[in-house]
Amino acid sequence: MLDRRRVRHADKVVIEEVASRKGALERFGVTVVNASGKANLIVAQAILHQLGITSLTVFDNDSGNAGRKWTDPDEIARARAGDRAANVVLQEHHGVPTVVPFPVGKCSPTLVAWDDNLEHVVNSSWAAWERTMETVRDELDSKKTKRPALYRLTARRCEGLISPALEEVLTLARALTSL
């Protein structure tokens, strides 16, 4: 069973590492927080809003999640419907004018959806990611792929153009500040 806390923590460390290349987000008054789930994203954003703190919510649209978890067509359909519903609720909460079942990229100035999940994004749009991940995994002698340390070192060492989706998140996060 996948430890979801580690998966989401992996997103956090990748964002932090990529941000450190461009001037850490903390320099702009931005902190990356792991909320652990779409329902928790809504609660966290609502609390921050009540406190007068502007936030950017980044989430997996989970477009391929059902197929990874299930083989039975009925289970896949049920899981996909659940992922779709969660995406719609999150977009509605953020006041997205045109809600879609599986959004990708910037949905609003305060909401961004990864295409499926972070792994899909970096594997498909950061050419050196897979090779760097494999090298780091070998160095750490790690069979597990969902370790935050593995993601942090991979993001730190990965060369080449950074994924445009990660660049977009950094740009939007900085835009929320007055700096």
Secondary structure as the mmCIF struct_conf table of DSSP 4:
data_model
#
loop_
_struct_conf.conf_type_id
_struct_conf.id
_struct_conf.beg_label_comp_id
_struct_conf.beg_label_asym_id
_struct_conf.beg_label_seq_id
_struct_conf.end_label_comp_id
_struct_conf.end_label_asym_id
_struct_conf.end_label_seq_id
HELX_RH_AL_P HELX_RH_AL_P1 ARG A 4 ARG A 21
TURN_TY1_P TURN_TY1_P1 LYS A 22 LYS A 22
BEND BEND1 GLY A 23 GLY A 23
HELX_RH_3T_P HELX_RH_3T_P1 LEU A 25 PHE A 28
TURN_TY1_P TURN_TY1_P2 GLY A 29 GLY A 29
BEND BEND2 GLY A 37 GLY A 37
HELX_RH_AL_P HELX_RH_AL_P2 LYS A 38 GLN A 50
TURN_TY1_P TURN_TY1_P3 LEU A 51 GLY A 52
STRN STRN1 THR A 57 ASP A 60
TURN_TY1_P TURN_TY1_P4 SER A 63 GLY A 64
HELX_RH_AL_P HELX_RH_AL_P3 ASN A 65 LYS A 69
BEND BEND3 ASP A 72 ASP A 72
HELX_RH_AL_P HELX_RH_AL_P4 PRO A 73 HIS A 93
TURN_TY1_P TURN_TY1_P5 HIS A 94 GLY A 95
BEND BEND4 PRO A 97 THR A 98
BEND BEND5 PRO A 101 PHE A 102
STRN STRN2 GLY A 105 SER A 108
TURN_TY1_P TURN_TY1_P6 PRO A 109 THR A 110
STRN STRN3 LEU A 111 TRP A 114
BEND BEND6 ASP A 115 ASP A 116
HELX_RH_AL_P HELX_RH_AL_P5 LEU A 118 SER A 125
TURN_TY1_P TURN_TY1_P7 ALA A 127 ALA A 128
HELX_RH_AL_P HELX_RH_AL_P6 TRP A 129 LEU A 140
TURN_TY1_P TURN_TY1_P8 ASP A 141 ASP A 141
BEND BEND7 THR A 145 THR A 145
HELX_RH_AL_P HELX_RH_AL_P7 PRO A 148 ARG A 157
BEND BEND8 GLY A 160 LEU A 161
HELX_LH_PP_P HELX_LH_PP_P1 ILE A 162 SER A 163
HELX_RH_AL_P HELX_RH_AL_P8 PRO A 164 ALA A 175
TURN_TY1_P TURN_TY1_P9 LEU A 176 LEU A 176
BEND BEND9 THR A 177 THR A 177
#
